[in-house]
């Protein structure tokens, strides 16, 4: 796992795969709750994403899901939008992310060589990077780049 300073959306605009942190709450209208942080930014950029991701989560659960047409992966950090981030869920999501990248690489060409993500659970999830980094650094290899917002 590598770390850089910058804006996650710069990497998305350059065509790279990104990760958005999510939760498992689906509204009555079928849309995933994506009201804050990087999830809210993704929902503004891709207006149909909350419905599409909501359908997947409602059908198959809150997991890491590749959303190929947007070149992004969901990454659950909370069970419900109003909760704090769950360190155990972040660890599970990091493991799933590695598995999903491998699966996408086996199905699509060219292979995904780099994936950019924010510090999961460290914004609206209220965890510290000192708590999260030791959980995910043994799981995420150098294909994964943590993007810390520039001051």
Secondary structure, DSSP 4 states (H G I P E B T S, - for coil): -EEEES-HHHHHHTT-EEEEEE-S-B-TTSPBP--SHHHHHHHHHSTTHHHHHHHHHHHH-SS--EEGGGTEEEEE--SSTTSPP-HHHHHHHHHHHHHHHHHHHHHSSSPP--EEE--TTSSTT---HHHHHHHHTTT--TTEEEEEPP-
